[in-house]
Amino acid sequence: MLNEKGFDLWAEDYDTSVAASNEDNSYPFAGYNRVLRRIAQTVLQKPGAAVLDIGFGTGTLTAHLYEKGCAVWGQDFSAKMIALAQAKMPNAHLYQGDFTKGLVPPLLQNRYHFITATYSLHHLTLAQKVSFLQSLLPLLEEGGQVLIGDVAFADASSQTACRAQAGEEWDPDEFYFVYDELLPYFPQLRFEAVSHCAGILTLSK
Ligand SMILES: C[S@@+](CC[C@H](N)C(=O)[O-])C[C@H]1O[C@@H](n2cnc3c(N)ncnc32)[C@H](O)[C@@H]1O
């Protein structure tokens, strides 16, 4: 599993390597463009939405939302990713911090129409996901949503099939989202499969 220095090193090549995996429809980024597009479509239904993006990376999703008039906040632990994203969004409120320790205090002061996290929260175990997601719900405006796009599966058997197909490429250190493992904790959770290895989880307040 990469730490912040690993993500610093990956930052310059990140967009290129994601695009290659997205284009040849291979694990882990098969469906990446569609995941981000679907999430952006949802957010942009609310003009001028306040959006918090967790693990925003180079800002591919948030820079698009920013250009369309959203107010953007974010947290990431990689200084290099933050620099690349901030250059695209000069007025976004981007903070450095490790989300395994929670959100940095300034982000807890606001309320958001959407909290997004794409391809970032699979670094958390199931127990960590549950407690982190629970901590996000009070930060949503009434009717707000947490939108998670990631390597994600409806159930364990879909994950097993993807793992078999990915073979040596499979990263055993990640804790991918499995919808029916989270459902007992969040009965309102919804899941939409986007590719053989990607999906969107929507958690409403
Ligand atoms: C695979 S990239 C995804 C970037 C972007 N959201 C996207 O969809 O392209 C994961 C991002 O999460 C950040 N990240 C990973 N673990 C983190 C942690 N524990 N705390 C804060 N940021 C983290 C990394 O620095 C990186 O920018």
PDBQT file of the ligand as one rigid body, heavy atoms in Angstrom, charges set to zero:
ROOT
HETATM    1  C1  LIG A 301      -5.573   6.535  -6.561  1.00  0.00    +0.000 C 
HETATM    2  S1  LIG A 301      -5.503   8.227  -6.122  1.00  0.00    +0.000 S 
HETATM    3  C2  LIG A 301      -7.136   8.832  -6.568  1.00  0.00    +0.000 C 
HETATM    4  C3  LIG A 301      -7.096  10.289  -6.929  1.00  0.00    +0.000 C 
HETATM    5  C4  LIG A 301      -8.419  10.875  -7.458  1.00  0.00    +0.000 C 
HETATM    6  N1  LIG A 301      -9.445  10.896  -6.438  1.00  0.00    +0.000 N 
HETATM    7  C5  LIG A 301      -8.893  10.155  -8.685  1.00  0.00    +0.000 C 
HETATM    8  O1  LIG A 301     -10.020   9.678  -8.722  1.00  0.00    +0.000 OA
HETATM    9  O2  LIG A 301      -8.128  10.088  -9.655  1.00  0.00    +0.000 OA
HETATM   10  C6  LIG A 301      -5.628   8.169  -4.357  1.00  0.00    +0.000 C 
HETATM   11  C7  LIG A 301      -5.430   9.525  -3.703  1.00  0.00    +0.000 C 
HETATM   12  O3  LIG A 301      -5.737   9.401  -2.327  1.00  0.00    +0.000 OA
HETATM   13  C8  LIG A 301      -4.684   9.938  -1.556  1.00  0.00    +0.000 C 
HETATM   14  N2  LIG A 301      -4.602   9.157  -0.307  1.00  0.00    +0.000 N 
HETATM   15  C9  LIG A 301      -4.387   7.820  -0.194  1.00  0.00    +0.000 A 
HETATM   16  N3  LIG A 301      -4.379   7.472   1.103  1.00  0.00    +0.000 NA
HETATM   17  C10 LIG A 301      -4.602   8.610   1.812  1.00  0.00    +0.000 A 
HETATM   18  C11 LIG A 301      -4.697   8.894   3.198  1.00  0.00    +0.000 A 
HETATM   19  N4  LIG A 301      -4.559   7.927   4.122  1.00  0.00    +0.000 N 
HETATM   20  N5  LIG A 301      -4.941  10.161   3.571  1.00  0.00    +0.000 NA
HETATM   21  C12 LIG A 301      -5.070  11.154   2.645  1.00  0.00    +0.000 A 
HETATM   22  N6  LIG A 301      -4.966  10.947   1.319  1.00  0.00    +0.000 NA
HETATM   23  C13 LIG A 301      -4.740   9.689   0.904  1.00  0.00    +0.000 A 
HETATM   24  C14 LIG A 301      -3.426   9.815  -2.416  1.00  0.00    +0.000 C 
HETATM   25  O4  LIG A 301      -2.430  10.765  -2.080  1.00  0.00    +0.000 OA
HETATM   26  C15 LIG A 301      -3.989  10.036  -3.801  1.00  0.00    +0.000 C 
HETATM   27  O5  LIG A 301      -3.986  11.398  -4.146  1.00  0.00    +0.000 OA
ENDROOT
TORSDOF 0
